[in-house]
Amino acid sequence: MKKIILGLLAVSLIASACKKDKDAPAVTKENIAGTYKLMSLKATVNGVGPLDADQRDDCEKDDLYKLNVDNTFQYVDAGTVCDPAGDVSGTWQLVDKVISSESYPDLNGTISSFDGTNLQVTITGTQDGMSYTLVSTFKKQ
C-alpha cells in the first residue's frame, strides 16, 4: 500500500513539475488594450537602484489609464479627484514593443514585460551626464 501511495505521489510531482507556465500573450494593441492602474515607478540612475521614483500626489495614485483598440486613450482622474481634475484624452500607438503618445508623453516607452495582467513600460536615457532607466508597472483592472 505504501508503495502505491508513494508511486502515485511521485507521478503527481513529476506531472506538476513538467507543467509549462502559461505563455505570455503577444504584445499587440488588441492584447494591450484595457484599463490599467499605475502600481509602481522605479528608477535606476548610473547603475544605482532600482529606487522608488513615485512622486505622484495621493489623488493621482488611484487614476486609470484606458487604452482602447481604436488607438484612443483616456487618463481618468478616478477615485479621489485632484483639484483641478487631471483627465486627459488622446491617441496612442504600438509599434513592435514601443508604446507612444504625442498627446501624453507619460505613456511613452518600451514594453519590457506583459503577462496579460501586468504591463511594464521601460524608458532609458541620459540626461545631464547621468544614465537612467525608469520602469512603470501597470496592472490591468
GUPAFI-441233 format. One line per 5 residues: their letters; for each residue z negated, y, x negated of N, C-alpha, C, O. Coordinates in Angstrom, 1 decimal, m for minus. Each point is the difference from the previous one (the first is absolute). Layout:
BEGIN
A> Z Y X Z Y X Z Y X Z Y X | ...
This chain:
BEGIN
MKKII> 0.0 m1.2 m0.8 0.0 1.2 0.8 0.0 1.3 m0.9 0.7 0.9 0.3 | m1.5 m1.0 m1.3 m0.1 1.2 m0.9 1.4 0.2 m0.7 0.4 1.2 m0.1 | 0.3 m2.3 m0.2 1.3 0.2 m0.7 1.0 0.6 1.0 0.8 0.8 m0.5 | m0.9 m1.1 1.7 0.9 0.5 1.0 m0.2 1.5 0.2 0.9 0.8 0.0 | m2.2 m0.4 0.1 m0.4 1.4 0.2 0.4 0.8 m1.3 0.6 1.1 0.1
LGLLA> m0.9 m1.7 m1.3 0.4 0.7 m1.2 1.5 0.1 m0.1 0.5 1.1 m0.5 | 0.2 m2.1 0.9 1.5 0.0 0.0 0.6 1.1 0.9 0.9 0.7 m0.4 | m1.5 m0.6 1.6 0.5 1.0 0.9 m0.3 1.4 m0.5 0.8 0.9 0.2 | m2.0 m0.7 m0.8 m0.4 1.3 m0.5 0.9 0.3 m1.1 0.5 1.2 m0.1 | m0.1 m2.1 m0.8 0.9 0.3 m1.1 1.3 0.4 0.5 0.6 0.9 m0.5
VSLIA> m0.1 m1.6 1.5 1.4 0.3 0.6 0.0 1.4 0.6 0.9 0.7 m0.2 | m2.0 m0.4 0.9 m0.1 1.3 0.7 m0.1 1.1 m1.1 0.6 1.1 0.2 | m1.3 m1.3 m1.3 m0.1 1.0 m1.0 1.4 0.2 m0.7 0.3 1.1 m0.3 | 0.4 m2.2 0.0 1.3 0.1 m0.6 0.9 0.7 0.9 0.8 0.9 m0.4 | m0.8 m1.2 1.7 0.9 0.6 0.9 m0.2 1.5 0.2 0.9 0.8 0.0
SACKK> m2.2 m0.4 0.0 m0.3 1.4 0.1 0.3 0.8 m1.3 0.3 1.2 0.1 | m0.5 m1.9 m1.2 0.3 0.7 m1.3 1.5 0.2 m0.2 0.5 0.9 m0.7 | 0.3 m1.8 1.4 1.5 0.1 m0.1 0.6 1.0 1.0 1.2 0.2 m0.1 | m2.0 0.3 1.0 0.6 0.9 1.0 0.5 1.3 m0.7 m0.7 0.5 m0.9 | 1.8 m0.1 1.2 0.6 1.2 m0.5 m0.6 1.2 0.7 m0.2 0.0 1.2
DKDAP> 0.0 1.1 m1.9 m0.4 1.2 0.6 1.1 0.5 0.9 1.2 m0.2 m0.4 | m1.5 0.9 1.5 1.0 0.5 0.8 0.8 1.0 m0.8 m0.5 0.9 m0.7 | 1.8 m1.0 0.7 0.9 0.9 m0.7 m0.1 1.4 0.6 m0.1 0.2 1.2 | 0.1 0.8 m2.1 m0.1 1.4 0.4 1.4 0.3 0.6 1.0 m0.4 m0.4 | m1.0 1.2 1.5 1.2 0.4 0.6 0.8 0.9 m1.0 m0.5 0.7 m0.8
AVTKE> 1.8 m0.7 1.0 0.9 0.9 m0.8 m0.3 1.4 0.3 m0.5 0.4 1.1 | 0.7 0.5 m2.1 m0.2 1.4 0.2 1.3 0.6 0.6 0.9 0.4 m0.8 | m0.9 m0.3 2.1 1.1 0.6 0.7 m0.6 1.0 1.0 m1.2 0.0 0.3 | 2.0 0.9 0.2 m0.5 1.0 0.9 m0.6 m0.6 1.2 m0.9 0.5 0.6 | 1.6 m1.6 m0.1 m0.5 m0.7 1.2 m1.4 m0.6 m0.2 m0.8 0.1 0.9
NIAGT> 0.6 m0.7 m2.1 m1.3 m0.6 m0.3 m1.1 1.1 m0.3 m1.2 m0.2 0.3 | 1.6 1.3 m0.9 m0.9 1.0 m0.4 m0.4 0.9 1.2 m1.2 0.4 0.1 | 2.1 m0.3 0.9 m0.3 0.9 1.1 m1.3 m0.5 0.7 m0.3 m1.1 0.1 | m0.5 2.1 0.3 m1.2 m0.2 0.7 m0.9 1.2 m0.2 0.3 1.0 m0.6 | m1.6 m1.2 1.1 m1.0 1.1 m0.1 m1.0 m0.4 m1.1 m0.5 m1.2 0.1
YKLMS> 0.2 2.1 m1.0 m0.8 m0.3 m1.1 m1.2 1.0 m0.1 0.1 1.1 0.5 | m1.1 m1.6 m1.2 m1.1 0.9 m0.3 m0.2 m0.1 m1.5 0.0 m1.1 m0.6 | m0.2 2.3 m0.1 m0.2 0.0 m1.4 m1.4 m0.4 m0.3 m1.0 0.6 0.4 | 0.8 m1.7 m1.1 m1.3 m0.6 m0.3 m0.6 0.4 m1.3 m1.2 0.2 m0.1 | 2.1 0.0 m0.9 m0.5 0.5 m1.3 1.1 0.6 m0.8 1.2 m0.2 0.2
LKATV> m1.7 1.0 m1.2 0.9 0.7 m0.9 m0.6 m0.1 m1.4 m1.1 0.6 m0.2 | 1.7 m1.3 m0.7 m0.5 m0.2 m1.3 0.9 0.6 m1.1 1.2 0.0 0.2 | m1.8 0.5 m1.2 0.8 0.6 m1.1 m0.4 m0.6 m1.3 m1.2 m0.3 m0.3 | 2.2 0.2 m0.6 m0.2 m0.4 m1.4 0.6 1.2 m0.8 1.2 0.3 0.2 | m1.9 0.3 m1.1 0.5 1.1 m0.8 m0.2 m0.4 m1.5 m1.1 m0.3 m0.4
NGVGP> 2.2 0.4 m0.3 0.1 m0.4 m1.4 m0.7 m1.3 m0.3 m0.7 m0.2 m0.9 | 1.0 m0.8 1.8 m0.6 m1.3 m0.1 m1.4 m0.2 0.4 m0.5 m1.1 m0.1 | m0.2 2.1 0.6 m1.3 m0.1 0.4 m0.1 m0.1 1.6 0.6 0.8 0.7 | m1.2 m1.8 m0.3 m0.1 m0.2 1.5 0.2 m1.4 0.3 0.0 m0.9 m0.9 | 0.2 0.6 2.2 0.2 0.9 1.1 m1.3 0.7 0.4 m1.0 m0.6 0.0
LDADQ> 1.2 1.8 0.4 m1.1 0.8 0.5 0.3 0.4 1.5 1.1 0.1 0.4 | m2.2 0.1 0.3 0.2 0.5 1.4 0.5 1.4 0.0 m0.6 0.9 m0.6 | 1.8 m0.7 1.2 0.7 1.3 0.0 0.1 0.6 1.4 0.7 0.9 0.2 | m1.5 m1.5 0.7 0.1 0.4 1.4 m0.8 1.3 0.2 m1.2 m0.1 0.0 | 1.9 1.2 0.1 m0.7 1.3 0.2 0.3 0.5 1.4 m0.1 1.3 0.2
RDDCE> 0.4 m2.1 0.8 0.2 0.4 1.3 m1.2 0.4 0.7 m1.1 m0.5 m0.3 | 1.2 1.5 1.2 m1.2 0.4 0.9 m0.3 m1.2 0.9 0.9 m0.8 0.3 | m2.1 0.7 0.2 m0.4 m1.0 0.9 0.9 m0.1 1.2 0.3 m1.1 0.5 | 0.2 2.3 0.0 0.8 0.0 1.2 1.4 m0.6 m0.3 0.8 m0.2 1.0 | m0.4 0.0 m2.2 1.3 m0.5 m0.4 m0.1 m1.5 m0.2 1.1 m0.7 0.0
KDDLY> m2.2 0.1 m0.2 m0.2 m1.4 m0.3 0.3 m1.0 1.1 0.1 m1.2 m0.2 | 0.0 1.7 1.4 0.4 m0.8 1.2 1.4 0.2 0.5 0.4 m0.5 1.0 | 0.4 1.3 m1.8 1.3 0.3 0.5 1.0 m1.1 m0.2 m0.3 m1.0 m0.7 | 1.4 1.0 1.4 0.9 m1.1 0.1 1.4 0.5 m0.5 0.4 1.1 0.3 | 0.3 m2.1 m0.9 1.4 0.2 m0.5 0.8 m0.9 0.9 m0.1 m1.2 m0.1
KLNVD> 1.0 1.7 0.9 0.9 m0.8 0.8 1.4 0.0 m0.5 0.7 1.0 0.0 | m0.2 m2.1 m0.6 1.3 m0.2 m0.5 0.8 m0.7 1.0 m0.2 m1.2 0.3 | 1.2 1.8 0.2 0.9 m0.5 1.1 1.3 m0.6 m0.6 0.4 0.5 m1.1 | 0.1 m1.6 1.7 1.2 m0.6 m0.5 1.2 0.9 0.0 0.9 m0.2 m0.8 | m0.9 1.3 1.6 1.1 0.9 0.0 m0.1 1.1 m1.1 0.7 1.0 0.0
NTFQY> m1.6 m1.3 m1.0 m0.2 0.9 m1.1 m0.7 1.3 0.3 0.1 1.0 m0.7 | m0.8 m0.9 1.9 m0.8 1.1 0.3 m1.4 m0.4 m0.3 m0.4 m1.2 0.0 | m0.5 2.2 m0.2 m1.4 m0.3 m0.2 m0.8 1.1 0.6 0.4 1.1 0.1 | m1.7 m1.4 0.2 m1.0 0.9 0.4 m1.2 m0.2 m0.8 m0.5 m1.1 m0.1 | m0.1 2.2 m0.4 m1.3 0.0 m0.6 m0.9 0.5 1.2 0.1 1.2 0.4
VDAGT> m1.0 m2.0 0.1 m0.8 0.3 1.1 m1.5 0.3 m0.4 m0.6 m0.9 m0.6 | 0.2 2.1 0.9 m1.4 0.4 m0.2 m0.9 m0.7 1.1 m0.4 0.6 0.9 | 0.2 m1.9 m1.2 m0.7 m0.8 1.0 m1.5 0.1 m0.1 m0.5 0.5 m1.0 | m0.3 m1.0 2.0 m1.4 m0.1 m0.1 m0.6 1.4 m0.1 0.2 0.8 0.9 | m1.0 m0.5 m1.9 m0.6 1.3 m0.2 1.1 0.9 m0.5 0.6 m0.1 m1.1
VCDPA> m0.2 1.1 2.0 1.1 0.9 m0.3 m0.5 1.1 m0.9 m1.0 0.6 0.3 | 1.9 m0.3 m1.3 m0.3 1.1 m0.9 0.3 1.3 0.7 0.7 0.0 1.0 | m1.2 1.1 m1.6 0.2 1.3 0.6 0.7 0.9 m1.1 m0.7 0.4 m0.9 | 2.0 m0.2 1.0 0.9 m0.4 1.1 0.5 m1.4 m0.2 m0.2 m0.6 m1.1 | 0.7 0.0 2.2 0.5 m1.4 0.0 1.1 m0.1 m1.0 0.7 0.9 m0.3
GDVSG> m0.6 m2.1 m0.3 1.0 m0.2 m1.1 1.2 m0.8 0.4 0.6 m0.6 m0.9 | m0.3 0.6 2.1 1.2 m0.9 0.4 1.3 0.5 m0.6 0.2 1.2 m0.2 | 0.6 m2.2 m0.3 1.3 0.3 m0.6 1.0 m1.0 0.5 m0.4 m1.2 0.2 | 1.6 1.6 0.0 1.1 m0.9 0.4 1.1 0.2 m1.0 0.1 1.1 m0.6 | 0.7 m2.1 0.3 1.1 0.1 m0.9 0.8 m1.3 m0.1 m0.1 m0.8 1.0
TWQLV> 0.7 0.6 m2.1 0.8 m1.2 m0.2 m0.4 m0.7 m1.3 m0.6 0.7 m0.8 | 0.9 m1.9 0.7 m0.3 m0.8 m1.2 1.2 m0.9 m0.2 0.8 m0.3 0.8 | m0.7 m0.2 m2.1 1.0 m1.0 m0.3 m0.6 m1.0 m1.0 m0.9 0.3 m0.7 | 1.6 m1.4 0.7 m0.4 m1.1 m0.9 1.3 m0.5 m0.7 0.9 m0.4 0.6 | m0.9 0.6 m2.0 1.1 m0.5 m0.8 m0.6 m0.9 m1.0 m0.8 0.4 m0.9
DKVIS> 1.2 m1.7 1.0 m0.6 m1.1 m0.8 m1.5 0.1 0.3 m0.3 m0.3 1.2 | m0.6 0.6 m2.1 m1.4 0.0 0.3 m0.5 1.4 m0.1 m1.2 0.2 m0.1 | 2.0 0.8 0.1 m0.4 1.4 m0.1 0.0 0.6 1.4 1.0 0.1 0.6 | m2.2 0.4 m0.2 m0.1 0.7 1.3 m0.1 1.5 m0.3 m0.7 0.4 m1.0 | 1.4 0.4 1.8 m0.1 1.4 m0.2 0.2 0.8 1.2 0.5 m0.5 1.1
SESYP> m0.9 1.7 m1.1 0.1 1.0 1.1 0.1 1.4 m0.6 m0.9 0.4 m0.7 | 2.0 0.3 1.0 0.1 1.4 m0.5 m1.0 0.8 0.8 m0.5 1.0 m0.6 | 0.3 m1.3 1.8 m0.9 0.9 0.8 m1.5 m0.3 m0.2 m0.8 0.8 0.5 | 0.5 m1.9 m1.1 m1.4 m0.4 m0.2 m0.2 m0.7 m1.4 0.0 m1.2 0.0 | m0.1 1.9 m1.1 m0.1 m0.5 m1.3 m1.1 m1.0 m0.2 0.1 m0.9 m0.9
DLNGT> m1.2 0.9 1.6 m1.1 m1.0 m0.2 0.5 m1.4 0.3 m0.7 m0.9 m0.3 | 1.8 0.8 0.9 0.6 m1.4 0.4 0.8 m0.6 m1.1 0.4 m1.1 0.1 | m0.1 1.9 m1.2 0.9 m0.4 m1.0 m0.6 m1.0 m1.0 m1.2 0.2 m0.4 | 2.0 m1.2 m0.1 m0.5 m0.9 m1.0 0.7 m1.3 0.1 1.0 m0.2 0.7 | m1.4 m0.7 m1.6 0.6 m1.4 0.0 m1.0 m1.0 0.6 m1.2 0.0 m0.3
ISSFD> 1.7 m0.8 1.2 m0.8 m1.0 0.6 m0.3 m1.1 m1.0 0.9 m0.7 m0.4 | m2.1 0.7 m0.1 m0.4 m1.0 m1.0 m0.5 m1.3 0.6 m0.1 m1.0 m0.7 | m0.3 1.0 2.0 m0.6 m1.2 0.6 0.1 0.2 1.5 m0.2 1.1 0.6 | 0.6 m2.2 0.1 0.1 0.0 1.4 m0.2 m1.4 0.5 0.8 m0.9 m0.4 | m1.8 0.6 1.2 m0.3 m1.4 0.5 0.2 m0.1 1.5 m0.4 m1.0 0.6
GTNLQ> 0.9 2.1 0.0 0.2 0.0 1.5 m1.1 0.8 0.7 0.2 0.5 1.1 | m1.3 m0.3 m1.8 m1.1 0.8 0.5 m0.4 1.1 m1.0 m0.2 1.1 0.4 | 0.1 m1.5 m1.6 m0.4 1.0 m1.0 1.2 0.5 m0.8 0.8 m0.8 m0.4 | m0.7 2.1 0.2 1.1 0.6 m0.6 m0.5 0.9 m1.1 m0.8 0.8 0.2 | 1.3 m1.1 m1.5 m0.4 0.9 m1.1 1.2 0.7 m0.5 1.1 m0.5 m0.2
VTITG> m1.3 1.9 0.1 1.0 0.8 m0.5 m0.4 0.6 m1.3 m1.1 0.6 m0.1 | 1.9 m0.7 m0.9 m0.4 0.4 m1.4 0.9 1.2 m0.4 1.2 0.0 0.2 | m1.8 1.0 m0.8 0.7 1.1 m0.6 m0.4 0.1 m1.5 m1.2 m0.1 m0.3 | 2.1 0.1 m0.6 m0.3 0.2 m1.4 0.7 1.3 m0.5 1.0 0.3 0.5 | m1.6 0.3 m1.5 0.6 1.2 m0.6 m0.8 0.5 m1.1 m1.0 m0.6 m0.5
TQDGM> 1.4 1.8 0.0 m0.6 0.7 m1.1 m0.1 1.5 0.4 0.9 0.6 0.5 | m2.1 0.0 m0.7 m0.2 1.4 0.3 m0.9 0.6 m1.0 m1.1 m0.6 m0.3 | 1.4 1.7 m0.3 m0.8 0.7 m1.0 m0.4 m1.0 m1.1 m1.1 0.1 m0.5 | 2.1 m0.9 0.1 m0.3 m1.0 m1.1 m0.8 m1.2 0.3 m0.3 m0.8 m0.9 | m0.1 0.7 2.2 m0.8 m1.2 0.4 0.9 m0.9 0.9 0.7 0.4 0.9
SYTLV> m0.8 m1.7 m1.2 0.7 m1.0 0.8 m1.0 m0.4 1.1 m1.2 m0.1 m0.2 | 1.8 m0.2 1.4 m0.8 m0.4 1.2 0.7 m1.0 0.8 1.2 m0.1 0.0 | m2.0 m0.6 0.7 0.4 m1.0 1.0 m0.9 0.2 1.2 m1.2 0.0 m0.1 | 1.8 0.3 1.3 m0.7 0.1 1.3 0.4 m1.2 0.8 1.1 m0.2 0.2 | m2.1 m0.5 0.4 0.2 m1.1 0.9 m0.6 0.3 1.3 m1.3 0.1 0.1
STFKK> 2.1 0.0 0.9 m0.5 0.2 1.4 0.1 m1.3 0.7 1.0 m0.7 0.0 | m2.2 0.3 0.6 0.0 m1.3 0.8 m0.1 0.3 1.5 m1.0 0.7 0.4 | 2.0 m1.1 0.3 0.0 0.2 1.5 m0.2 m1.4 0.6 0.3 m1.0 m0.5 | m0.9 1.1 1.7 m0.2 m1.2 0.8 0.7 0.2 1.4 m0.3 1.0 0.7 | 1.1 m2.0 m0.3 0.7 0.1 1.3 m1.0 m0.2 1.1 m0.9 m0.9 m0.1
Q> 1.0 1.7 1.1 m1.0 0.0 1.1 0.5 m0.8 1.1 m0.7 m0.1 1.0
